Amino acid sequence: MALDRQARINGGAAIRQRRADLGLSQAALAKAVGCGQMTVSHWEAGDCEPRASVRPRLAAALQVELFSPLYYRAPEARGRV
């Protein structure tokens, strides 16, 4: 089931923030994930969500645990509510 626009925007903001926290450019994240920079831009803008096949690589590149279709949790946040 596709996420609604607001959920995609929220997820995109989480991707953008984590990428920035790691000091990665969109191009660097795209290279690590194996996609194009414009794809990362579309995720961050909430235009689309990462495909299921890409999510594990995206989570690894962002150094986070994949715990739902689009939202990610940093390892240091585990156990927090």
Steps between C-alpha positions, in 0.01 A plus 500: 500500500640837399545762766299820483678821400548631857654171613738510201594860583568406863706201392688713249582751773637216715720381212621855431578568868691176550694555176592849618595368845747266330636778277395323180395673183204367306748376238707314761190335647380407152834339419497303827145378437545435127252749360506845343527832685159603363347191662634611839365848432154355426506296824596804705231714337236237571429446131548125538624248753800268474417163345504200732807362322694824571402550864761266654781674307358841593483407869859371486624817327324714760633278779155440642273207575222444253185460709211599272443556130636856504597616843840432647638501852860581579677226700553736796122551523420130555298438811365855515133577453 
